[in-house]
Amino acid sequence: MRRPTHARVFSHVSDGGGDGRESLASEATGRTSSLAESLTFTLASLSPLYAIDATRAQVSFAGVFYGLNMTAVVVYACHTQLAFLDQVKRIEHDLRHFSLARAECSDERDRQHVERVIEKCWAKRGGVAGFERSVRSGPIYDALQRAVGRYGLLRYFDVVVATLGVLFLGLGLHAHNPHDVSHAITTVTGVFIVMPLAFAGHAKITATLGRVAMPYGCKLALASFAFVACVLSLSLANFSLGREFCRATVGYGCLRG
C-alpha cells in the first residue's frame, strides 16, 4: 500500500483493531516529542528576558543570547505544531473520503487479501460497505482521531514532564531567598497548573490559525507571538495570585508590592 492512511486502516482491521491504533498513536507521540523537548528549553529560557541592564544602560550579551535562543526555539516549536496540524488535516480528509476501491496497492493480491479479511471481520456489520462507513464517520474514524489528537495538543503529563526542569531550578534558586515561600508557590502552581493551561490555550489558537487562509510566514509569526503571550500573561497572573495566597495563608517569605 502506497497511501499511508489506508495502510494504517488495513493494519487496524487485519490485526483486530489494536495494533493499528497503537501504531498511529506512536507516530503521533513521535511528532510531538520534538515539540516537548523544544518547549523544555523554551521554558528554561524564560527567566532571563531582559537583554538590557537598566541600571547601567548597557546591553547584556547573556540577555541577548538567551533572548535569541528563546525566539528560535519558540519559532521552531510553533513550526512543528503547524506541520503536525497540517498532517492531521490530510489524514482526516483521507478518512472522510475513504474508499476501498480507490485504495492504491503495489500488488493487487494485497487488495484481494484485505477484502477477504474485511468481509470476514465485518460480515455482521455490512461487509466492505459497513467498514467504509465506519472509517468515514464511525468507530474507526473516532478511534483514529483520538489517537492522533485534534489540536496536536500535548497531554497534561507531557507538559509537566517538559517543565520539571523549571520546577527544580526555581525551587533551588530561591531556597534561601527572603521571598522563598512566594517563589515556591508560584513555581509549583506554574508547572502543574499555569503551563498546561498556557499550552492548551496556545494549541487551540494555533489550530484556529491553521484553518485561516494566509501566508505561512504570517501564521508562524502569529503562533509564536501567541505562545509568548499565553505563557507570560498566565505567568504574571500566577505571580500575583501566589503573592496574595502567601500573605493570606503563610504570612512570611512573601513578596512585597
ABEGO torsion letter per residue (X at the ends): XABAAAAAAAAAAAAGGAAAAAAAAAAAAAAAAAAAAAAAAAAAAAABABABBAAAGBBBAAAAAAAAAAAAAAAAAAAAAAAAAAAAAAAAAAAAABBAAABBBABAAAAAAAAAAAAAAAAAAGEAAAAAAAAAABAAAAAAAAAAEAAGBBBAAAAAAAAAAAAAAAAAAAAABAAAAAAAAAAAAAAAAAAAAAAAAAAAAAAAAAABBBBAAAAAAAAAAAAAAAAAAAAAAAAAAAAAAAAAAAGBGBBBX
